[in-house]
Amino acid sequence: MSTASHYYNAADKAATMIGSGILLAGITKTALRNVGPFWDLKRSRKLTTFDLEADTGAFDEDIVDEENHEFGFSILAGHFDIIAMIAGGLDKITYTLAETPTTVTDEHVTLDGTGWARLVNRMGDRSICTITSVEENTLTDPDTYVLDTDYEKQIDSAGYTRIRRKGATITDGQTVLVTYTYKACKHIKLSSGGIDTIQPRYYKFLHVDTYDEATGKIWGYSYDFFKGIVKDFGDESTPKYNDKKVPYRQPFQIKCNPDLTKAKGEQIMDRDLILGETLTELGIDYLDKDELGVQIRAMLVAQAAA
């Protein structure tokens, strides 16, 4: 059993909490959700081989009959919808929404380039908000913009409604006023048992050794597992880690299926050393940068104190 780790120098080794970081997971690589901090990442790799007899005097070769990868980790806090997503459809989640919608009037949203911009509030069941108007930010005779002509909307991987410019009517960098309604969630129920199918998930374990907030650059490494199937998971309410109490965590054990759309030798996982790259360069710029930054800073503080 190998534990995820990479040491850059002796000083980094002393400040690095091995096998911890930020977990991103989702149905596909392009729709990852920010699960939050993970703990105690471990991976195992087992080969089943058989011998091929050689009759030419050459060296005997072992042929790999089967290659199995498994990994385990714990998350330190899990919302019900996150747990249901990681579990691959084994759990059923039910949202009960408020009867009366809340109206937000003239929320200021800045649209840069063709990038997406989130609305502040989201529907309690992660469905799309009802946008009633998007207008020019002016007090006199504001223009009203048209959906699918001047702007687009969609739900991001965390369930937030977001919009972006379409065409040239809304100028690059313009702030628009968005009026919309949403319903808060007043109860969430997670049910288990009886579902006989499971879906694979994409897992990215992002370990950050250094985070430059001025440039948004990250130094560290990541483990990417392409098609992970939950094998075991549960709850631990009073665990300890290195003799330190952790208030609550949920351990998961995942078995990896090969992704046959990829070339041989690349079907299970990638391990990447990150040497000063931004979220955009890493392909995860659709994540909430402020939220991710808070988690990275908290993780680095915890590592330094460990």
Stockholm file with secondary structure:
# STOCKHOLM 1.0

chainA/1-306         MSTASHYYNAADKAATMIGSGILLAGITKTALRNVGPFWDLKRSRKLTTFDLEADTGAFDEDIVDEENHEFGFSILAGHFDIIAMIAGGLDKITYTLAETPTTVTDEHVTLDGTGWARLVNRMGDRSICTITSVEENTLTDPDTYVLDTDYEKQIDSAGYTRIRRKGATITDGQTVLVTYTYKACKHIKLSSGGIDTIQPRYYKFLHVDTYDEATGKIWGYSYDFFKGIVKDFGDESTPKYNDKKVPYRQPFQIKCNPDLTKAKGEQIMDRDLILGETLTELGIDYLDKDELGVQIRAMLVAQAAA
#=GR chainA/1-306 SS CEECCCCSSHHHHHHCCTTCEEEEEESSGGGCEEEEEEEEEEEEEEEEEEEECCSSSSCCEEEEEEEEEEEEEEESCCCHHHHHHHTTTSEEEEEEECSSCEEEEEEEEEECTTCCEECSCCCTTSCCCEEEEEEESCSSSCCBCCBTTTEEEEECTTSCEEEEECSSSSCTTEEEEEEEEECCEEEEEEEESCCCCCCCEEEEEEEEEEEETTTTEEEEEEEEEEEEEEEEECCBSSCEETTEECSCBEEEEEEECCCTTSCTTSSSEEEEEEEEECTTTTTCTTSCHHHHHHHHHHHHHHHHHC
#=GC SS_cons         CEECCCCSSHHHHHHCCTTCEEEEEESSGGGCEEEEEEEEEEEEEEEEEEEECCSSSSCCEEEEEEEEEEEEEEESCCCHHHHHHHTTTSEEEEEEECSSCEEEEEEEEEECTTCCEECSCCCTTSCCCEEEEEEESCSSSCCBCCBTTTEEEEECTTSCEEEEECSSSSCTTEEEEEEEEECCEEEEEEEESCCCCCCCEEEEEEEEEEEETTTTEEEEEEEEEEEEEEEEECCBSSCEETTEECSCBEEEEEEECCCTTSCTTSSSEEEEEEEEECTTTTTCTTSCHHHHHHHHHHHHHHHHHC
//
